[in-house]
C-alpha cells in the first residue's frame, strides 16, 4: 500500500463530473434563464421539511408517528446588478397573486465532453410556489459590492429526472 508524503494512504480518484451545463431558470409568465438576466446569483440553498408528530400512549411503550404537512424555504445570495433584472425578479416573485406560476428550476446537467468516461446526470429540482418573504442587503469595505440575500417560502420541492421533467 503506497503512502503519501504525510504517511497517509494514497487516495484513489473517484468519479468526477463537470457542472459546466448547470442551469438555473425562473418561471412565471415566461421562463427566465438566470444567465441571460444578469441576476448574478452566487448561491442557492433549499430547505424542505415535513412535520412529524410522535404520540405516546399511557400504559405501554409504543410510539405512534403522524406524518403532517410539508413546507420549505429557499435562499438566494446574489450581487446587486442591473436594475431592470432585479426589479422584474422581485416584482414577479414577491406577488402572492402569481404564486402558482412562480417556479425555480435547478438542473445539474454535466458536460459529457468534459468527462466522457463518467455517466452524466440531469438531476435537479423544481421549487414550486416560490414567494419572497424577506430581502437583506450587505456591503463590505474591501470590495464595495452590494450583496442581496433573498429568503423565500416554497410550497413544494420536487426532483427532476431530465431538464424540465418532474418525478411526480
Residue frames as a rotation matrix with the C-alpha (Angstrom) as fourth column:
UNK 1
0.585 0.811 0.000 0.00
0.811 -0.585 0.000 0.00
0.000 0.000 -1.000 0.00
UNK 2
-0.288 -0.716 0.636 1.53
0.706 -0.607 -0.365 3.29
0.647 0.344 0.680 -1.12
UNK 3
0.277 0.297 -0.914 1.82
0.868 -0.486 0.105 6.16
-0.413 -0.822 -0.393 1.36
UNK 4
0.703 -0.025 0.710 1.90
0.404 -0.808 -0.428 9.86
0.585 0.588 -0.558 0.56
UNK 5
-0.228 -0.903 0.365 4.47
0.152 -0.403 -0.902 12.35
0.962 -0.150 0.229 1.95
UNK 6
-0.127 0.257 0.958 2.42
-0.881 -0.474 0.010 12.68
0.456 -0.842 0.287 5.16
UNK 7
-0.939 -0.298 0.170 2.42
-0.342 0.848 -0.405 8.94
-0.023 -0.438 -0.898 5.75
UNK 8
-0.109 0.977 0.182 -1.24
-0.583 0.085 -0.808 8.62
-0.805 -0.194 0.560 4.78
UNK 9
-0.246 0.122 0.962 -2.69
0.560 0.828 0.039 6.01
-0.791 0.548 -0.272 2.47
UNK 10
-0.957 -0.138 -0.255 -2.77
-0.128 -0.587 0.799 7.31
-0.261 0.798 0.544 -1.11
UNK 11
-0.104 0.994 -0.029 -6.24
-0.247 -0.054 -0.968 8.11
-0.963 -0.093 0.251 -2.37
UNK 12
-0.633 0.046 0.773 -7.77
0.701 0.458 0.546 6.64
-0.329 0.888 -0.322 -5.48
UNK 13
-0.892 0.372 -0.257 -9.50
-0.432 -0.868 0.245 9.15
-0.132 0.330 0.935 -7.74
UNK 14
-0.397 0.846 0.356 -13.27
0.338 0.496 -0.800 8.62
-0.853 -0.197 -0.483 -7.63
UNK 15
0.005 0.477 0.879 -15.81
1.000 -0.019 0.005 9.56
0.019 0.879 -0.477 -10.21
UNK 16
-0.688 -0.247 -0.682 -15.96
0.285 -0.957 0.060 13.12
-0.667 -0.153 0.729 -11.44
UNK 17
0.158 0.733 0.662 -18.30
0.984 -0.061 -0.167 15.35
-0.082 0.678 -0.731 -13.34
UNK 18
-0.892 -0.403 0.204 -18.45
0.435 -0.888 0.149 18.83
0.121 0.222 0.968 -14.76
UNK 19
-0.093 0.876 -0.473 -21.06
0.733 -0.261 -0.628 21.38
-0.674 -0.405 -0.618 -13.76
UNK 20
-0.912 -0.386 -0.136 -20.49
0.193 -0.699 0.689 23.46
-0.361 0.602 0.712 -16.91
UNK 21
-0.738 0.660 0.136 -24.03
0.088 -0.105 0.991 22.92
0.668 0.743 0.020 -18.19
UNK 22
-0.541 0.566 -0.623 -25.86
0.808 0.145 -0.571 23.54
-0.233 -0.812 -0.536 -14.92
UNK 23
-0.613 0.441 0.655 -28.89
0.217 -0.703 0.677 25.73
0.760 0.557 0.335 -15.43
UNK 24
-0.656 0.481 -0.582 -30.98
0.577 -0.177 -0.797 27.83
-0.487 -0.859 -0.161 -13.07
UNK 25
-0.732 0.474 0.490 -34.26
0.251 -0.481 0.840 29.08
0.634 0.738 0.233 -14.50
UNK 26
-0.786 0.560 -0.261 -37.07
0.061 -0.351 -0.934 31.11
-0.615 -0.751 0.242 -13.02
UNK 27
-0.706 0.614 0.353 -40.58
0.569 0.194 0.800 30.68
0.423 0.765 -0.486 -14.37
UNK 28
-0.593 0.662 -0.459 -43.51
0.039 -0.546 -0.837 33.00
-0.804 -0.514 0.298 -14.14
UNK 29
0.552 0.767 -0.327 -45.47
-0.294 -0.188 -0.937 34.35
-0.780 0.613 0.121 -17.01
UNK 30
0.801 -0.401 -0.444 -42.39
-0.381 0.230 -0.896 33.45
0.461 0.887 0.032 -19.09
UNK 31
0.753 -0.610 -0.248 -39.33
0.655 0.652 0.383 31.32
-0.072 -0.450 0.890 -18.44
UNK 32
0.826 -0.539 0.164 -36.34
-0.520 -0.841 -0.149 33.39
0.218 0.038 -0.975 -17.40
UNK 33
0.579 -0.729 -0.365 -32.81
0.609 0.684 -0.402 32.00
0.543 0.010 0.840 -17.69
UNK 34
0.816 -0.250 -0.521 -30.65
0.373 -0.460 0.806 33.25
-0.441 -0.852 -0.283 -14.82
UNK 35
-0.196 -0.968 0.154 -27.61
0.757 -0.049 0.652 33.55
-0.624 0.244 0.743 -17.11
UNK 36
-0.375 0.096 0.922 -29.46
0.822 -0.425 0.379 35.82
0.428 0.900 0.080 -19.53
UNK 37
0.631 0.741 0.230 -30.97
0.527 -0.627 0.574 38.16
0.569 -0.241 -0.786 -16.94
UNK 38
-0.277 -0.848 0.452 -27.78
0.074 -0.487 -0.870 39.24
0.958 -0.208 0.197 -15.14
UNK 39
0.799 0.582 0.150 -29.15
-0.138 -0.066 0.988 38.31
0.585 -0.810 0.027 -11.74
UNK 40
-0.103 -0.978 0.181 -25.55
-0.546 -0.096 -0.832 37.48
0.831 -0.185 -0.524 -10.68
UNK 41
0.850 0.474 0.231 -26.63
-0.468 0.474 0.746 34.63
0.244 -0.742 0.625 -8.39
UNK 42
-0.172 -0.981 0.088 -23.78
-0.836 0.098 -0.540 33.38
0.521 -0.167 -0.837 -6.23
UNK 43
-0.986 -0.135 0.098 -25.54
-0.167 0.761 -0.627 30.85
0.010 -0.635 -0.773 -4.00
UNK 44
-0.050 0.991 -0.126 -28.81
-0.739 0.048 0.672 28.93
0.672 0.127 0.729 -3.82
UNK 45
-0.975 -0.223 0.001 -29.95
-0.165 0.720 -0.674 26.85
0.149 -0.657 -0.739 -0.87
UNK 46
-0.058 0.989 -0.138 -33.19
-0.552 0.083 0.829 24.96
0.832 0.124 0.541 -0.27
UNK 47
-0.959 -0.085 0.270 -34.63
-0.278 0.466 -0.840 23.55
-0.055 -0.881 -0.471 2.93
UNK 48
-0.144 0.928 -0.344 -37.69
-0.675 0.162 0.720 21.30
0.724 0.336 0.603 2.79
UNK 49
-0.966 -0.199 0.163 -39.18
-0.249 0.569 -0.784 19.52
0.063 -0.798 -0.600 5.76
UNK 50
-0.127 0.943 -0.307 -42.25
-0.024 0.307 0.952 17.61
0.992 0.128 -0.016 6.85
UNK 51
-0.156 0.176 0.972 -43.96
-0.951 -0.292 -0.100 17.80
0.266 -0.940 0.213 10.20
UNK 52
-0.276 0.059 -0.959 -43.75
0.107 0.994 0.030 14.59
0.955 -0.095 -0.281 12.20
UNK 53
0.102 0.372 0.923 -45.79
-0.920 -0.317 0.230 14.23
0.378 -0.872 0.310 15.39
UNK 54
-0.601 -0.329 -0.729 -44.82
-0.023 0.918 -0.396 11.47
0.799 -0.221 -0.559 17.79
UNK 55
0.248 0.776 0.580 -47.51
-0.794 -0.180 0.580 10.26
0.554 -0.605 0.571 20.18
UNK 56
-0.871 -0.450 -0.200 -47.05
-0.216 0.714 -0.666 8.12
0.442 -0.537 -0.718 23.24
UNK 57
0.219 0.964 -0.151 -49.77
-0.270 0.209 0.940 6.12
0.938 -0.165 0.306 24.95
UNK 58
-0.142 -0.195 0.971 -50.06
-0.984 -0.077 -0.159 5.80
0.105 -0.978 -0.181 28.69
UNK 59
0.489 0.364 0.793 -49.58
-0.626 0.780 0.028 2.26
-0.608 -0.510 0.608 29.91
UNK 60
0.780 -0.314 0.541 -47.40
0.504 0.828 -0.246 0.89
-0.371 0.465 0.804 27.09
UNK 61
0.016 -0.936 -0.351 -44.08
0.176 -0.343 0.923 1.50
-0.984 -0.076 0.159 25.39
UNK 62
-0.053 -0.001 0.999 -45.24
0.972 0.228 0.052 2.09
-0.228 0.974 -0.011 21.82
UNK 63
-0.526 -0.120 -0.842 -44.89
-0.032 -0.987 0.160 5.23
-0.850 0.111 0.515 19.75
UNK 64
0.329 0.639 0.696 -47.23
0.833 0.151 -0.533 6.36
-0.445 0.755 -0.482 17.01
UNK 65
-0.704 -0.605 -0.372 -45.93
0.299 -0.728 0.617 8.67
-0.644 0.323 0.693 14.30
UNK 66
0.497 0.853 0.158 -48.22
0.619 -0.221 -0.754 11.01
-0.608 0.472 -0.638 12.36
UNK 67
-0.595 -0.682 0.425 -46.89
0.771 -0.335 0.542 12.50
-0.227 0.650 0.725 9.15
UNK 68
0.232 0.675 -0.701 -48.04
0.429 -0.717 -0.549 16.08
-0.873 -0.173 -0.456 8.70
UNK 69
0.960 0.243 0.136 -47.73
0.238 -0.460 -0.856 18.75
-0.145 0.854 -0.499 6.06
UNK 70
0.036 -0.971 0.237 -44.61
0.993 0.061 0.099 19.81
-0.111 0.232 0.966 4.21
UNK 71
0.980 0.143 -0.139 -43.12
0.121 -0.980 -0.159 23.27
-0.159 0.139 -0.978 3.94
UNK 72
0.239 -0.951 0.195 -39.89
0.964 0.257 0.070 24.77
-0.117 0.171 0.978 2.78
UNK 73
0.715 -0.160 -0.681 -37.68
-0.087 -0.986 0.140 27.75
-0.694 -0.041 -0.719 2.28
UNK 74
0.486 -0.605 0.630 -35.30
0.865 0.231 -0.446 28.76
0.124 0.762 0.635 -0.45
UNK 75
0.566 -0.381 -0.732 -32.43
0.156 -0.822 0.548 31.22
-0.810 -0.424 -0.405 -0.07
UNK 76
0.603 -0.400 0.690 -30.65
0.742 -0.036 -0.669 33.08
0.293 0.916 0.276 -2.83
UNK 77
0.307 -0.591 -0.746 -27.48
0.314 -0.677 0.666 35.14
-0.898 -0.438 -0.022 -2.41
UNK 78
0.440 -0.105 0.892 -26.73
0.892 -0.066 -0.448 37.46
0.106 0.992 0.065 -5.30
UNK 79
-0.660 -0.626 -0.417 -24.78
0.590 -0.774 0.229 40.53
-0.466 -0.095 0.880 -6.25
UNK 80
0.385 0.812 -0.439 -26.98
0.324 -0.564 -0.760 43.53
-0.864 0.151 -0.480 -6.99
UNK 81
-0.649 -0.609 0.456 -26.67
0.591 -0.027 0.806 44.17
-0.479 0.793 0.377 -10.70
UNK 82
-0.896 0.271 0.350 -28.75
0.137 -0.582 0.801 45.64
0.421 0.766 0.485 -13.50
UNK 83
-0.808 0.577 0.123 -31.79
-0.455 -0.476 -0.753 47.47
-0.376 -0.664 0.646 -12.14
UNK 84
-0.107 0.826 -0.554 -34.30
-0.960 0.060 0.274 46.10
0.259 0.561 0.786 -14.65
UNK 85
-0.271 -0.054 -0.961 -33.45
-0.112 0.993 -0.024 42.44
0.956 0.101 -0.276 -13.96
UNK 86
-0.961 -0.136 -0.242 -33.61
0.223 0.146 -0.964 43.00
0.167 -0.980 -0.110 -10.20
UNK 87
-0.647 0.762 -0.005 -36.94
-0.676 -0.577 -0.458 44.84
-0.352 -0.293 0.889 -10.31
UNK 88
-0.039 0.638 -0.769 -38.55
-0.818 0.422 0.391 42.27
0.574 0.645 0.505 -12.61
UNK 89
-0.491 -0.230 -0.840 -37.39
0.135 0.933 -0.334 39.35
0.861 -0.277 -0.427 -10.46
UNK 90
-0.984 0.101 -0.150 -38.51
0.136 -0.133 -0.982 40.89
-0.119 -0.986 0.117 -7.17
UNK 91
-0.483 0.854 -0.193 -41.83
-0.862 -0.502 -0.070 42.05
-0.156 0.133 0.979 -8.64
UNK 92
-0.058 0.442 -0.895 -42.60
-0.614 0.691 0.381 38.58
0.787 0.572 0.231 -10.04
UNK 93
-0.301 -0.172 -0.938 -41.55
0.343 0.898 -0.275 36.52
0.890 -0.404 -0.212 -7.01
UNK 94
-0.989 0.026 -0.147 -43.00
0.131 -0.317 -0.939 38.80
-0.071 -0.948 0.310 -4.32
UNK 95
-0.489 0.865 -0.113 -46.51
-0.841 -0.433 0.323 38.82
0.231 0.253 0.939 -5.80
UNK 96
-0.678 0.274 0.681 -48.77
-0.288 0.754 -0.590 36.41
-0.676 -0.597 -0.433 -3.93
UNK 97
0.374 0.893 -0.251 -51.25
-0.570 0.008 -0.822 36.55
-0.732 0.451 0.511 -6.85
UNK 98
0.456 -0.271 -0.848 -48.74
-0.797 0.299 -0.524 34.81
0.396 0.915 -0.080 -9.18
UNK 99
0.027 -0.476 0.879 -47.75
-0.858 0.441 0.265 32.16
-0.514 -0.761 -0.396 -6.63
UNK 100
0.643 0.301 0.704 -48.85
-0.011 0.923 -0.384 29.23
-0.766 0.239 0.597 -8.82
UNK 101
0.960 -0.270 0.076 -46.62
0.066 -0.047 -0.997 30.48
0.272 0.962 -0.027 -11.66
UNK 102
0.497 -0.810 0.312 -43.51
-0.850 -0.527 -0.015 31.13
0.176 -0.258 -0.950 -9.54
UNK 103
0.971 -0.232 0.051 -41.16
0.227 0.970 0.089 28.20
-0.070 -0.074 0.995 -10.17
UNK 104
0.326 -0.937 -0.123 -37.42
-0.925 -0.343 0.162 27.90
-0.194 0.061 -0.979 -9.72
UNK 105
0.999 0.001 0.044 -35.75
0.013 0.951 -0.310 25.04
-0.043 0.311 0.950 -11.59
UNK 106
0.196 -0.981 0.003 -32.15
-0.902 -0.179 0.393 23.99
-0.385 -0.080 -0.919 -10.98
UNK 107
0.995 0.102 -0.014 -30.73
-0.096 0.875 -0.475 21.36
-0.036 0.474 0.880 -13.30
UNK 108
0.170 -0.976 0.139 -27.27
-0.601 0.009 0.799 19.87
-0.781 -0.219 -0.585 -12.82
UNK 109
0.971 0.158 0.178 -26.55
0.057 0.573 -0.818 18.78
-0.232 0.804 0.547 -16.39
UNK 110
0.227 -0.973 -0.031 -22.87
-0.052 -0.044 0.998 17.92
-0.972 -0.225 -0.061 -16.60
UNK 111
0.436 -0.183 -0.881 -20.94
-0.879 -0.298 -0.373 18.38
-0.194 0.937 -0.291 -19.80
UNK 112
0.917 -0.030 0.398 -20.35
0.065 0.995 -0.073 14.92
-0.393 0.093 0.915 -21.29
UNK 113
0.718 -0.680 0.149 -17.39
0.197 -0.007 -0.980 16.17
0.668 0.733 0.129 -23.32
UNK 114
0.332 -0.607 0.722 -15.64
-0.834 -0.547 -0.076 17.35
0.441 -0.576 -0.688 -20.13
UNK 115
-0.455 -0.410 0.791 -15.64
-0.744 0.663 -0.084 13.84
-0.490 -0.626 -0.607 -18.58
UNK 116
-0.057 0.516 -0.855 -16.59
-0.908 0.329 0.259 11.37
0.415 0.791 0.449 -21.33
UNK 117
-0.661 -0.267 -0.702 -15.78
-0.072 0.953 -0.294 8.33
0.747 -0.144 -0.649 -19.17
UNK 118
-0.937 0.329 -0.120 -18.28
0.143 0.046 -0.989 9.34
-0.320 -0.943 -0.091 -16.47
UNK 119
-0.317 0.896 0.311 -22.03
0.871 0.145 0.469 8.91
0.375 0.420 -0.826 -16.93
UNK 120
-0.954 -0.016 0.300 -23.68
-0.048 -0.978 -0.203 12.33
0.297 -0.208 0.932 -16.74
UNK 121
-0.443 0.817 -0.369 -26.80
0.869 0.291 -0.400 13.18
-0.219 -0.497 -0.839 -14.83
UNK 122
-0.592 0.357 0.722 -29.53
0.120 -0.848 0.517 15.69
0.797 0.393 0.459 -15.46
UNK 123
-0.068 0.567 -0.821 -30.77
0.957 0.270 0.107 15.58
0.282 -0.778 -0.561 -11.90
UNK 124
-0.837 -0.154 0.525 -32.12
0.038 -0.974 -0.224 18.67
0.545 -0.168 0.821 -10.28
UNK 125
-0.517 0.721 -0.462 -35.14
0.783 0.181 -0.595 20.08
-0.345 -0.669 -0.658 -8.53
UNK 126
-0.432 0.509 0.744 -38.11
0.284 -0.707 0.648 22.34
0.856 0.492 0.161 -9.07
UNK 127
-0.828 0.241 -0.507 -39.25
0.440 -0.283 -0.853 24.61
-0.348 -0.929 0.128 -6.25
UNK 128
-0.398 0.783 0.478 -42.92
0.612 -0.162 0.775 25.40
0.684 0.601 -0.415 -6.72
UNK 129
0.654 0.757 -0.014 -44.93
0.557 -0.468 0.685 28.25
0.512 -0.456 -0.728 -5.26
UNK 130
-0.328 -0.882 -0.338 -41.92
0.931 -0.240 -0.274 30.47
0.161 -0.405 0.900 -4.53
UNK 131
0.676 0.578 0.457 -42.74
0.439 -0.814 0.379 33.69
0.591 -0.056 -0.805 -2.69
UNK 132
-0.396 -0.869 0.298 -40.21
0.283 -0.424 -0.860 36.24
0.874 -0.256 0.414 -1.45
UNK 133
0.545 0.523 -0.655 -40.54
0.752 0.040 0.658 36.65
0.371 -0.851 -0.371 2.30
UNK 134
0.771 -0.320 -0.550 -37.58
0.174 -0.726 0.666 38.91
-0.612 -0.609 -0.504 3.03
UNK 135
0.634 -0.649 0.420 -34.74
0.406 -0.183 -0.896 40.84
0.658 0.738 0.147 1.42
UNK 136
0.757 -0.492 -0.430 -31.47
0.278 -0.354 0.893 41.80
-0.592 -0.795 -0.131 3.10
UNK 137
0.813 -0.513 0.275 -28.51
0.092 -0.353 -0.931 43.80
0.575 0.782 -0.239 1.79
UNK 138
0.655 -0.696 -0.295 -24.84
0.396 -0.016 0.918 43.85
-0.643 -0.718 0.266 2.78
UNK 139
0.810 -0.549 0.207 -21.78
-0.023 -0.383 -0.923 45.69
0.586 0.743 -0.323 1.56
UNK 140
0.641 -0.679 -0.357 -18.17
0.683 0.293 0.669 45.22
-0.349 -0.673 0.652 2.63
UNK 141
0.701 -0.352 -0.620 -15.49
-0.243 -0.936 0.256 47.88
-0.671 -0.028 -0.741 2.63
UNK 142
-0.272 -0.941 0.204 -12.85
-0.054 0.226 0.973 45.93
-0.961 0.253 -0.112 0.68
UNK 143
-0.761 -0.043 0.647 -14.91
0.600 0.333 0.727 45.41
-0.247 0.942 -0.228 -2.48
UNK 144
-0.651 0.573 -0.498 -17.88
-0.372 -0.812 -0.449 47.80
-0.662 -0.107 0.742 -2.11
UNK 145
-0.816 0.458 -0.352 -20.09
-0.136 0.440 0.888 45.26
0.561 0.773 -0.296 -3.88
UNK 146
-0.338 0.785 0.520 -23.72
-0.928 -0.185 -0.324 45.32
-0.158 -0.592 0.790 -2.78
UNK 147
-0.923 0.036 -0.384 -24.92
-0.036 0.983 0.179 41.82
0.384 0.179 -0.906 -2.00
UNK 148
-0.182 0.947 0.263 -28.54
-0.948 -0.241 0.210 40.79
0.263 -0.211 0.941 -1.60
UNK 149
-0.997 0.014 0.071 -29.95
-0.011 0.942 -0.336 37.86
-0.072 -0.335 -0.939 0.33
UNK 150
-0.297 0.938 -0.181 -33.42
-0.834 -0.162 0.528 36.71
0.466 0.307 0.830 -0.69
UNK 151
-0.931 0.107 0.349 -35.45
-0.132 0.793 -0.595 34.40
-0.341 -0.600 -0.724 1.53
UNK 152
-0.422 0.803 -0.422 -38.49
-0.755 -0.053 0.654 32.66
0.502 0.594 0.628 0.02
UNK 153
-0.219 0.474 0.853 -41.19
-0.499 0.696 -0.515 30.33
-0.838 -0.539 0.084 1.21
UNK 154
-0.713 0.031 -0.700 -41.90
-0.644 0.367 0.672 27.43
0.278 0.930 -0.242 -1.12
UNK 155
0.322 0.917 0.236 -44.94
-0.944 0.328 0.015 25.19
-0.064 -0.228 0.972 -1.37
UNK 156
0.888 -0.031 0.458 -43.15
-0.003 0.997 0.072 22.09
-0.459 -0.065 0.886 -2.64
UNK 157
-0.027 -0.937 -0.348 -39.77
-0.904 -0.126 0.409 20.80
-0.427 0.325 -0.844 -3.77
UNK 158
0.861 0.401 0.313 -39.80
-0.202 0.834 -0.513 18.15
-0.467 0.378 0.800 -6.50
UNK 159
-0.206 -0.927 0.313 -36.99
0.006 0.318 0.948 16.12
-0.978 0.197 -0.061 -8.03
UNK 160
0.611 0.305 -0.731 -36.39
-0.729 -0.143 -0.669 16.10
-0.308 0.942 0.135 -11.76
UNK 161
0.541 -0.425 0.726 -35.00
0.414 0.886 0.211 13.32
-0.733 0.186 0.655 -13.94
UNK 162
-0.265 -0.529 0.806 -34.22
0.962 -0.197 0.188 15.33
0.059 0.826 0.561 -17.04
UNK 163
-0.979 -0.125 -0.162 -34.29
0.135 -0.989 -0.052 19.05
-0.154 -0.072 0.985 -17.69
UNK 164
-0.637 0.770 -0.027 -37.84
-0.752 -0.613 0.243 20.20
0.171 0.175 0.970 -17.07
UNK 165
-0.088 0.620 -0.780 -39.21
-0.193 0.757 0.624 16.71
0.977 0.205 0.053 -16.31
UNK 166
-0.131 0.135 0.982 -40.79
-0.974 -0.203 -0.102 16.26
0.185 -0.970 0.158 -12.88
UNK 167
-0.854 -0.200 -0.481 -40.81
-0.116 0.973 -0.200 12.97
0.508 -0.115 -0.854 -10.98
UNK 168
-0.242 0.832 0.499 -44.47
-0.930 -0.346 0.125 13.26
0.276 -0.434 0.858 -9.91
